[in-house]
Amino acid sequence: MATKTKKVSLIDDGAMGIYQIADYNERKLKAVYYGLQETWGKTIQAQSQINWNKAQWNEFKSRFVATFGTIKNPRYNVEQMIEYSIKHFNKGLEELLEVNKRTWKQRERWKQQETADA
């Protein structure tokens, strides 16, 4: 005997008006964008076995922007960037979020070190 499955309908939050929020993935756009950028840059850097200087990172970032757009004007949505990341780097949403988190912690340590040295 076949069992009936009940379809779950999406919640219509239109009545929330100004209190509506974007989908979870869309709220993570910035972290996914920078996580993908960092993953790609570090991968290319590792393949070339050369630690990039600031100029090389800036060149890479400008090409990344030409490909993916900017945070304020992205060419692709979060799902597309995650799919790209999975295909090329085997990193999904959670991995990209972790890369972004690690990178921010590293930048904070550098800032603290610069402040201590000044």
C-alpha positions, 0 to 999 in steps of 0.5 A: 500500500502506497503511503501519502506524502504531505507536501509542505508549503512554504511559509508566506512571510509577506505580511512581515513587511519591513521585518522580512529577511533575505534567505539564509544563503543570500545573507551569507553572500559576503562570506561566500564571495570572500571565502571563494576568493580566498580559496581560489587565490590560495589554490593558485598560489599553492600550485605555483609554489610562490607566496604572492606579494600584495601586487599579485594579490591585487591583480588576482582580486581585480580579475576575480571582480571582473569575473564575479562582480562586486559585493554590492553588484554581484554577477552571480547569486550565492547558489551559483558561487557555491556550485562553482566552488563545489565543482572546482574546489570541493568546498560547499557553503559551510567550508566557504564560511569557515575559510572566511571566518579563518581569514577574518581572524588572521586579519584581526591578528595582523591588525593587533600586531600592527597596533602593538608594533606602532 
